[in-house]
Every structure is written in C-alpha cells, then in structure tokens.
Amino acid sequence: MQIGSITIDPPVLLAPMAGVSNRAFRAIARSQGATLCTTEMVNANALLHHSAKSYWLMELDPGETPVGIQIAGSDPDVMAAAAREAEAHGADLIDINMGCPVPKVVKNGDGSALLTDEDRAVAVVEAVVQAVTIPVTVKMRAGWDHDSITAPALAEQFERVGVKAVAVHARTRSDQYVRPANWDFIRQVKERVSIPVIGNGDVHTPADALRMMELTGCDAVMIGRASFGDPWIFRRISYYWQTGEELPPPTADERAQMALWHLERMVAIKGEAVAVREMRKQLAWYLKGTPGSAQYRQRCYALNTEAEARALVEEWREHAQDQELAWN
Ligand SMILES: Cc1cc2nc3c(=O)[nH]c(=O)nc-3n(C[C@H](O)[C@H](O)[C@H](O)COP(=O)(O)O)c2cc1C
C-alpha cells in the first residue's frame, strides 16, 4: 500500500490507541511486523496551549519511521497549526481523528462528532492538508448511528481535498465498542474512493484479516485490541497471507521475554510507578495460554514495583516452561 510517498508493505498496521500505542508499544509492534504505527490521540487545542502531555504523546523514538501522529479537534485553524507542530516533531504522516466516541471529546464537536457535520469535517481536513507537506490520513467511524452512515460520502470529499488514505473503524459512534463491527461499512467506503482504504474493527486472528480484505476489498488491515498481549499478531497475519498457515505460538520464554521488554520500555519512558500501574493489565494479557495461568493474571493487578512485576513474570515462566501454549 502506498500512502503518498510512503510504502507500507505488508499492509498490517497498529491502531492508534490512547493509553496503549505509546513509544514503548509502538517499538514492540514494529519489531513484530507492524509496518505503520500511529501515536495516541493528541488534542489539537491542548497542543497549541503547550500542554506538556501533548508534547509527551508526540515523542517519537529516534529513527522511528514510518509513524503517524494523530490529532483531534474541529477548528480548522487550530488543527492546521497542530498539524504543522506534529510535522515539525518528526511525523511521517498526520492522522485526523474522526472516530473517538468519548462524551468529553464529542461535546466539543471533535472526534466522531465531525461525522455529523460534513462542511466542518471537510474544512478541517482541507486546512490540515494545506498546512503540511507530509501525507494526511483520516481515521473515521462509519457514522454517528445506523441512520446516518456518513463515512462513504465524507471519504469521497476527503479524497477530493487531498487526503492520501482513510481508515474505517467499522462501527458507528452509537455502537461504542458493544456492537460487533460491520465490515460492510468498509466495503461501502472502498467503493467510493480510489485512495487506499484501511479496514479496522474486530480483526482477532490472521484468518479474520484475510476475510476482511476479501469481503471489503480494503488495502490494509489495522489491528487494535488483538495486539494486547499478542504483538506477534502483525507477523502472524503477514505469514498467513503468504503461506495460508499459522505461525506456531510463542514459547513461555518468548512470552515472558516480550512481557519483560514491554515493562522495561514502559519504565524507561514513564517511570516505575506509572509504568507498573499501566502495565498491570498488559502483563495479565501476556501471561496466558496455560490452564493454570489465571492465578498469575489475577496477581498482576496487585503489582506495585518493577521488581514484583519481574518476579511474577519469572514465576509464570517457570510454571509455563514445559507446556504447549495456545495462541488465544
Ligand atoms: C484503549 C483504546 C484506546 C483507543 N484510542 C484511540 C485513539 O486515541 N484514536 C483512535 O483513532 N482510535 C482509538 N481507539 C480505537 C482503535 O483505534 C480501533 O479503532 C478500535 O479499537 C477497533 O479496532 P479493534 O477491534 O482492532 O480493537 C482506541 C481503542 C481502544 C481499545
């Protein structure tokens, strides 16, 4: 897949996820075959008010490429300025958020609220495209609710004003995360544009990824939650596309090593206290695949220090050592 001058091959992408797709996890995903990663959402207003958090969210690893910085907002001038800032910060592309369903975001007209206001959505996109020299993409839900599936018409407008690819999360805002994704929304967008369409939503396995591409004609798949505790998913998908077969699951050693690497990188970027708190859930996702794993996962939620976390992972490694682990 080609996004402007950026080649994405094989087209298996990590989804932008607040609280997850930070530098630590992007490095892991990239090492396991994610060919494009995007930062957590950066609020354009906060960025222009020089909020330290916004700059922190935009931090990239040295040599991290290709990487998108995702910005959210609904004022064309503010979004244009934020996009310039993100470009100066080293982004290879700017991704505009038109999917976030969170009330405090949509009440400002941002995120998925833009799906209800075509003029504003197009003005935002056009302003961002004009403001930067790098490619601009839009990540959108299908519409606000099932009575207003606006993504296909919007995507056509976005292509007209210079967007280089659209990612479609195949749910409406009203679906939140509860209703299953309806991949037909991706097909409907694909029918309307000639820029690449990235399919997203409920891809859990390599077979799902292939099925999504076959059913919708999308040019790439974007993986969110399936990467939790399974960053191998990117490589698994590429391998399955090439061979029609599943890679063998990681051994207990490989799982434990990945968990520890993730922990170490999180501690390096966030400091021990925050990193361990945020890693509780992540570690629990890594420590799975054996009949006796549940008790280790439960103990993850009581972790407070890096030493405790390391000791627990090592204990699980011993427990799982000689067992054959399953993927899910
Ligand atoms: C914890 C979490 C945080 C998310 N944060 C963002 C975000 O910052 N920007 C965005 O465009 N989508 C965000 N999303 C949506 C995902 O990018 C993706 O569209 C959604 O999870 C569906 O894909 P999946 O079924 O592969 O998880 C988030 C999802 C999750 C689970």
The ligand as an SDF file (V2000), in Angstrom:
LIG
                    3D

 31 33  0  0  0  0  0  0  0  0999 V2000
   -7.8900    1.5250   24.7140 C   0  0  0  0  0  0  0  0  0  0  0  0
   -8.2650    2.0900   23.3710 C   0  0  0  0  0  0  0  0  0  0  0  0
   -7.8830    3.3730   23.0360 C   0  0  0  0  0  0  0  0  0  0  0  0
   -8.2040    3.9030   21.7800 C   0  0  0  0  0  0  0  0  0  0  0  0
   -7.7580    5.1490   21.4560 N   0  0  0  0  0  0  0  0  0  0  0  0
   -7.9310    5.6120   20.1840 C   0  0  0  0  0  0  0  0  0  0  0  0
   -7.3370    6.8310   19.7690 C   0  0  0  0  0  0  0  0  0  0  0  0
   -6.6380    7.5240   20.5260 O   0  0  0  0  0  0  0  0  0  0  0  0
   -7.5510    7.2270   18.4810 N   0  0  0  0  0  0  0  0  0  0  0  0
   -8.3110    6.4890   17.6050 C   0  0  0  0  0  0  0  0  0  0  0  0
   -8.4740    6.8820   16.4490 O   0  0  0  0  0  0  0  0  0  0  0  0
   -8.8820    5.3340   17.9840 N   0  0  0  0  0  0  0  0  0  0  0  0
   -8.6890    4.8740   19.2370 C   0  0  0  0  0  0  0  0  0  0  0  0
   -9.2080    3.6610   19.5940 N   0  0  0  0  0  0  0  0  0  0  0  0
   -9.9390    2.8500   18.5990 C   0  0  0  0  0  0  0  0  0  0  0  0
   -8.9880    1.8700   17.9040 C   0  0  0  0  0  0  0  0  0  0  0  0
   -8.0110    2.5680   17.1520 O   0  0  0  0  0  0  0  0  0  0  0  0
   -9.7560    0.9210   16.9610 C   0  0  0  0  0  0  0  0  0  0  0  0
  -10.4240    1.6990   16.0040 O   0  0  0  0  0  0  0  0  0  0  0  0
  -10.7780    0.0680   17.7020 C   0  0  0  0  0  0  0  0  0  0  0  0
  -10.2250   -0.4910   18.8790 O   0  0  0  0  0  0  0  0  0  0  0  0
  -11.3160   -1.0540   16.8040 C   0  0  0  0  0  0  0  0  0  0  0  0
  -10.2730   -1.8980   16.3900 O   0  0  0  0  0  0  0  0  0  0  0  0
  -10.0190   -3.3500   17.0810 P   0  0  0  0  0  0  0  0  0  0  0  0
  -11.3170   -4.1080   17.0020 O   0  0  0  0  0  0  0  0  0  0  0  0
   -8.9190   -3.9610   16.2630 O   0  0  0  0  0  0  0  0  0  0  0  0
   -9.6300   -3.0900   18.5020 O   0  0  0  0  0  0  0  0  0  0  0  0
   -8.9420    3.1350   20.8500 C   0  0  0  0  0  0  0  0  0  0  0  0
   -9.3410    1.8470   21.2090 C   0  0  0  0  0  0  0  0  0  0  0  0
   -9.0060    1.3150   22.4410 C   0  0  0  0  0  0  0  0  0  0  0  0
   -9.4280   -0.0920   22.7810 C   0  0  0  0  0  0  0  0  0  0  0  0
  1  2  1  0
  2  3  1  0
  2 30  2  0
  3  4  2  0
  4  5  1  0
  4 28  1  0
  5  6  2  0
  6  7  1  0
  6 13  1  0
  7  8  2  0
  7  9  1  0
  9 10  1  0
 10 11  2  0
 10 12  1  0
 12 13  2  0
 13 14  1  0
 14 15  1  0
 14 28  1  0
 15 16  1  0
 16 17  1  0
 16 18  1  0
 18 19  1  0
 18 20  1  0
 20 21  1  0
 20 22  1  0
 22 23  1  0
 23 24  1  0
 24 25  2  0
 24 26  1  0
 24 27  1  0
 28 29  2  0
 29 30  1  0
 30 31  1  0
M  END
$$$$
